[in-house]
Amino acid sequence: MAHYEPPKQGKVSQLFDVVVLVVLTIGALFVPLWMGMAGAAKTVTTPDPNPTWESLGQNAVQAAQYEKLGYTPTSAHDLILPLFDYSFTAGALVVMIGVWLLYYCLMMRFSVDEIRQVIAV
């Protein structure tokens, strides 16, 4: 059985690939934040004028740990109660599925020769 030998890539091409992947990774992480699409989708209930650890849903052990960090029930309110909003629209879901399918099709299209070589071996 023949051994598959992947195509060789030059040093400049490897460097270009690394730079592109780093830029894409940073873009994927920070562009949604810059566009306001992520990171700020939290809802906070109206503050209780006199919160207690019990009203914040904390037991004695959790309250003791917050107090070791220097928090009081009033100062910990905005730290404990914000809830992330995980809602989405059907359109956003359809777009994301389309992006996944497009990526899959592109990867299959660009690597069809290598896939055939591996299968043939």
Secondary structure in CASP SS format (residue, H / E / C, confidence):
PFRMAT SS
TARGET T0000
AUTHOR 0000-0000-0000
METHOD secondary structure of the structure
MODEL  1
M C 1.00
A C 1.00
H C 1.00
Y C 1.00
E C 1.00
P C 1.00
P C 1.00
K C 1.00
Q C 1.00
G C 1.00
K H 1.00
V H 1.00
S H 1.00
Q H 1.00
L H 1.00
F H 1.00
D H 1.00
V H 1.00
V H 1.00
V H 1.00
L H 1.00
V H 1.00
V H 1.00
L H 1.00
T H 1.00
I H 1.00
G H 1.00
A H 1.00
L H 1.00
F H 1.00
V H 1.00
P H 1.00
L H 1.00
W H 1.00
M C 1.00
G C 1.00
M C 1.00
A C 1.00
G C 1.00
A C 1.00
A C 1.00
K E 1.00
T E 1.00
V C 1.00
T C 1.00
T C 1.00
P C 1.00
D C 1.00
P C 1.00
N C 1.00
P C 1.00
T C 1.00
W C 1.00
E C 1.00
S C 1.00
L C 1.00
G C 1.00
Q C 1.00
N C 1.00
A H 1.00
V H 1.00
Q H 1.00
A H 1.00
A H 1.00
Q H 1.00
Y H 1.00
E H 1.00
K H 1.00
L C 1.00
G C 1.00
Y C 1.00
T C 1.00
P H 1.00
T H 1.00
S H 1.00
A H 1.00
H H 1.00
D H 1.00
L H 1.00
I H 1.00
L C 1.00
P C 1.00
L E 1.00
F E 1.00
D C 1.00
Y C 1.00
S C 1.00
F C 1.00
T C 1.00
A H 1.00
G H 1.00
A H 1.00
L H 1.00
V H 1.00
V H 1.00
M H 1.00
I H 1.00
G H 1.00
V H 1.00
W H 1.00
L H 1.00
L H 1.00
Y H 1.00
Y H 1.00
C H 1.00
L H 1.00
M H 1.00
M H 1.00
R H 1.00
F H 1.00
S C 1.00
V H 1.00
D H 1.00
E H 1.00
I H 1.00
R H 1.00
Q H 1.00
V H 1.00
I H 1.00
A H 1.00
V C 1.00
END
